[in-house]
């Protein structure tokens, strides 16, 4: 409940008669007027701490769940991409080996033909 201005003036007047104006002014400036609705009690703070802790736990849980899901998705995507690249490398490697093999056979046939020609001429 808020204190009315009239009640505040009455308190000031009564205290001035008892304490004097300077002491009354000091006391009145030290007393902060607040609505009771604005004041937080220790139990309010304890409840608030509990609410914050619960919210933090929920947030961490959701973050972990979402992070795991995104991480799994990324790993699956990378696995698929890597599998495709490995398959492509395998095909490229096989093609290169085939070309080298055929080039070696052609070279050997050429050498064999040259040797046969030399042998026939002798």
ChimeraX attribute file (.defattr): number of C-alpha atoms within 10 A of each C-alpha:
attribute: neighborCount
match mode: 1-to-1
recipient: residues
	/A:1	7
	/A:2	9
	/A:3	10
	/A:4	9
	/A:5	9
	/A:6	9
	/A:7	10
	/A:8	13
	/A:9	11
	/A:10	12
	/A:11	13
	/A:12	18
	/A:13	15
	/A:14	13
	/A:15	17
	/A:16	15
	/A:17	10
	/A:18	11
	/A:19	13
	/A:20	13
	/A:21	14
	/A:22	10
	/A:23	13
	/A:24	19
	/A:25	14
	/A:26	10
	/A:27	14
	/A:28	15
	/A:29	10
	/A:30	9
	/A:31	8
	/A:32	8
	/A:33	11
	/A:34	11
	/A:35	10
	/A:36	9
	/A:37	8
	/A:38	7
	/A:39	9
	/A:40	9
	/A:41	9
	/A:42	9
	/A:43	9
	/A:44	11
	/A:45	11
	/A:46	11
	/A:47	12
	/A:48	12
	/A:49	12
	/A:50	12
	/A:51	12
	/A:52	12
	/A:53	12
	/A:54	12
	/A:55	12
	/A:56	12
	/A:57	12
	/A:58	12
	/A:59	12
	/A:60	12
	/A:61	12
	/A:62	12
	/A:63	12
	/A:64	12
	/A:65	12
	/A:66	12
	/A:67	12
	/A:68	12
	/A:69	12
	/A:70	12
	/A:71	12
	/A:72	12
	/A:73	12
	/A:74	12
	/A:75	12
	/A:76	12
	/A:77	12
	/A:78	12
	/A:79	12
	/A:80	12
	/A:81	12
	/A:82	12
	/A:83	12
	/A:84	12
	/A:85	12
	/A:86	12
	/A:87	12
	/A:88	12
	/A:89	12
	/A:90	12
	/A:91	12
	/A:92	12
	/A:93	12
	/A:94	12
	/A:95	12
	/A:96	12
	/A:97	12
	/A:98	12
	/A:99	12
	/A:100	12
	/A:101	12
	/A:102	12
	/A:103	12
	/A:104	12
	/A:105	12
	/A:106	12
	/A:107	12
	/A:108	12
	/A:109	12
	/A:110	12
	/A:111	12
	/A:112	12
	/A:113	12
	/A:114	12
	/A:115	12
	/A:116	12
	/A:117	11
	/A:118	10
	/A:119	9
	/A:120	8
	/A:121	7
	/A:122	6
